[in-house]
Structure formats: structure tokens, C-alpha cells
Amino acid sequence: MSKSTDIQTAKPTGDLVLQEIWRTKDALSASYGHDVDRLFDESRERQKRSVHPVVNLQTKRRKT
């Protein structure tokens, strides 16, 4: 179970950008029923349909 971030308990002088990130994260998580597997499955499907190149940041190790 995911713990929802309560923005209203944040300090009034808190970082507004960070609060917006938390709101966005909570909304995205809720839209997938707080199921990380569903979230990543949909992300992979969107990646497959995308016309943009996907970069693989894993490097191959050379034998030394």
C-alpha cells in the first residue's frame, strides 16, 4: 500500500516545486490503483508506440 503525501501538512515555507512533484506522483499512482506493475506495463507499451528513439544507458563491459 502506498502512503499518500499530505501536502496540507507541509510547511508553508516548503518548496513549491517539490509539493507539485508529490501531487503529480500521487495522482499518477492513484490512476493505476497504486500498482507499480500496471504503471510500468503501461510505460513499456507507450515506449513501444513512441516514434522517439529509446536510449539504453546500460553499458557493455569490455573484457580486460
C-alpha positions as CSV (number, residue, x, y, z in Angstrom):
1,M,0.0,0.0,0.0
2,S,1.3,3.4,-1.0
3,K,1.4,6.2,1.5
4,S,-0.2,9.3,0.1
5,T,1.7,12.6,0.6
6,D,-0.4,15.0,2.6
7,I,0.5,18.4,1.0
8,Q,-1.6,20.3,3.5
9,T,0.7,19.3,6.4
10,A,3.8,20.6,4.6
11,K,5.4,23.7,6.0
12,P,4.0,26.9,4.4
13,T,7.6,27.9,3.5
14,G,8.2,24.5,1.8
15,D,9.4,24.0,-1.7
16,L,6.5,24.6,-4.1
17,V,8.2,22.6,-6.8
18,L,8.6,19.6,-4.5
19,Q,5.0,19.8,-3.5
20,E,3.9,19.8,-7.1
21,I,6.1,16.8,-7.8
22,W,4.4,15.0,-4.9
23,R,0.9,15.9,-6.1
24,T,1.8,14.6,-9.6
25,K,3.3,11.4,-8.2
26,D,0.2,10.7,-6.1
27,A,-2.2,11.4,-9.0
28,L,-0.2,9.1,-11.3
29,S,0.0,6.3,-8.7
30,A,-3.7,6.6,-8.0
31,S,-4.6,6.4,-11.7
32,Y,-3.0,2.9,-11.7
33,G,-4.5,1.8,-8.4
34,H,-1.2,2.2,-6.7
35,D,0.0,-0.8,-8.6
36,V,3.6,-0.3,-9.8
37,D,3.5,-3.3,-12.1
38,R,0.5,-1.8,-14.0
39,L,2.3,1.6,-14.2
40,F,5.5,0.1,-15.7
41,D,3.5,-2.2,-18.1
42,E,1.7,0.9,-19.5
43,S,5.0,2.8,-19.6
44,R,6.6,0.0,-21.7
45,E,3.6,-0.1,-24.1
46,R,3.9,3.7,-24.5
47,Q,7.6,3.3,-25.2
48,K,6.9,0.7,-27.9
49,R,4.4,3.0,-29.7
50,S,6.6,6.1,-29.5
51,V,8.3,7.4,-32.6
52,H,11.1,8.7,-30.5
53,P,14.4,6.8,-30.1
54,V,14.9,5.0,-26.8
55,V,18.3,5.2,-25.3
56,N,19.8,2.2,-23.4
57,L,22.0,3.6,-20.7
58,Q,23.4,0.2,-19.7
59,T,27.0,0.0,-20.9
60,K,28.6,-3.2,-22.0
61,R,31.7,-4.1,-20.1
62,R,34.8,-4.8,-22.1
63,K,36.9,-7.7,-21.1
64,T,40.3,-6.6,-19.8
